[in-house]
Structure formats: C-alpha cells, structure tokens
Amino acid sequence: MTKKIESGETESPYLRGQGAAAKYAQVSKRTISEWQARGIIPYLKPARKVCLFRKADIDAALGRYEVKGGFCGADLLGALAVAVVVASLIVSWWAR
C-alpha cells in the first residue's frame, strides 16, 4: 500500500541506502551496517550499489530494543544504593 503525499507523488514503503534508513530510524549509518551484518534487518539488493530497506522491517528491528517497564540504569543504581544502606544498617544492628 502506498500513501499519496501533497506533491502528488506516492510515498514508497522502501528506503534507499543506509543513509536514508539511518535517518528514518534515527540511528547512525554504522548501526544500520551492523544490523545488516548481524541479520537484524533484512534488505533488498536489486543492483550492485543499491540497497533497499522496508520501513516496516526497520520498525520491527527498533521494536526489539523497546524496554517495557523494569529498571533503567539510574533506577538500578538507586536500588543498589538503597541495598547497601540497608545492608550496613543490618550489620551495625547485628554487631550490638
């Protein structure tokens, strides 16, 4: 399916090249290259110097990195600090 945009041209579901894919995903071209090498995102190679990426495939790859709930790094450090304080209180209470 393609959408009509205001200029009258059709919007393609494909992105041409690592630069366009990186801009769409808001990551570096190096990240796109690594994802290609690791098989995280599939791509089409219709010609020697042309790589096409499906927008849906990039969205799916980004979805794999979505963090749902749980701790982020700052939360984990805060929880660790609380654990250290609690442990020191227990040790000082036990040493009475």
Backbone torsions as a table, in degrees:
resi	resn	phi	psi	omega
1	MET	NA	138.7	176.7
2	THR	-123.2	151.5	179.3
3	LYS	-105.2	146.0	173.8
4	LYS	-84.3	133.6	174.6
5	ILE	-107.0	168.6	-170.5
6	GLU	-57.7	-31.3	-176.4
7	SER	-76.4	-5.2	179.1
8	GLY	95.9	-10.2	177.9
9	GLU	-83.7	160.6	177.0
10	THR	-94.1	142.8	178.2
11	GLU	-86.9	125.9	-177.0
12	SER	-82.8	146.9	174.4
13	PRO	-78.7	0.4	-178.0
14	TYR	-109.4	151.8	173.5
15	LEU	-117.0	137.2	-177.2
16	ARG	-99.9	115.0	173.9
17	GLY	91.1	161.1	-179.4
18	GLN	-65.4	-34.2	-179.5
19	GLY	-62.9	-45.1	179.2
20	ALA	-67.1	-39.6	178.9
21	ALA	-66.0	-40.5	179.5
22	ALA	-65.9	-41.0	178.7
23	LYS	-64.6	-42.0	179.6
24	TYR	-63.3	-43.6	-177.3
25	ALA	-84.1	-9.6	-177.2
26	GLN	59.3	44.9	174.6
27	VAL	-130.3	177.1	179.8
28	SER	-81.8	162.3	175.5
29	LYS	-64.0	-31.3	178.0
30	ARG	-62.9	-39.9	178.3
31	THR	-63.2	-43.9	177.6
32	ILE	-60.8	-42.8	178.4
33	SER	-61.1	-43.1	178.4
34	GLU	-65.4	-40.8	178.3
35	TRP	-62.9	-36.7	176.7
36	GLN	-64.1	-48.2	-177.0
37	ALA	-63.5	-36.3	-178.6
38	ARG	-86.8	-3.0	179.0
39	GLY	75.8	20.1	-179.8
40	ILE	-73.5	-39.1	175.7
41	ILE	-121.0	129.3	174.2
42	PRO	-75.2	157.1	178.5
43	TYR	-147.7	159.0	178.1
44	LEU	-105.2	142.9	-179.9
45	LYS	-125.9	76.4	-176.4
46	PRO	-72.7	-20.1	178.0
47	ALA	-145.7	169.0	-174.2
48	ARG	-56.6	-42.1	-175.6
49	LYS	-109.8	17.6	-177.7
50	VAL	-121.2	128.1	174.9
51	CYS	-121.8	131.4	176.8
52	LEU	-117.1	137.4	178.4
53	PHE	-120.2	136.0	174.1
54	ARG	-80.9	135.7	178.6
55	LYS	-60.5	-38.5	-180.0
56	ALA	-63.0	-36.2	178.6
57	ASP	-68.1	-37.8	178.4
58	ILE	-68.4	-41.4	177.2
59	ASP	-61.2	-40.2	178.8
60	ALA	-65.7	-39.8	178.7
61	ALA	-64.5	-41.9	178.3
62	LEU	-66.1	-33.8	178.5
63	GLY	-62.8	-28.5	178.4
64	ARG	-66.2	-23.8	-178.1
65	TYR	-97.4	6.1	-179.7
66	GLU	-71.6	132.0	178.7
67	VAL	-100.1	121.7	-178.8
68	LYS	-110.3	108.7	178.5
69	GLY	65.3	-159.1	178.8
70	GLY	73.9	-167.9	-177.7
71	PHE	-94.1	142.6	166.7
72	CYS	-98.4	177.2	-176.4
73	GLY	-56.7	-44.4	-178.8
74	ALA	-65.8	-39.9	178.1
75	ASP	-63.5	-39.1	-179.5
76	LEU	-65.9	-40.8	177.7
77	LEU	-65.2	-39.5	177.4
78	GLY	-63.6	-43.0	178.8
79	ALA	-64.9	-37.8	178.2
80	LEU	-65.9	-40.6	178.2
81	ALA	-63.0	-42.0	178.3
82	VAL	-63.5	-41.6	180.0
83	ALA	-62.8	-39.1	179.1
84	VAL	-66.0	-42.6	179.3
85	VAL	-63.7	-45.2	179.8
86	VAL	-62.6	-42.8	179.8
87	ALA	-63.0	-40.9	179.7
88	SER	-67.5	-35.4	176.3
89	LEU	-65.2	-40.7	178.9
90	ILE	-64.7	-43.5	179.8
91	VAL	-63.3	-43.9	-179.2
92	SER	-67.5	-36.0	177.6
93	TRP	-68.4	-39.6	-177.8
94	TRP	-69.2	-30.2	-176.0
95	ALA	-78.5	-4.3	-179.9
96	ARG	-57.4	NA	NA
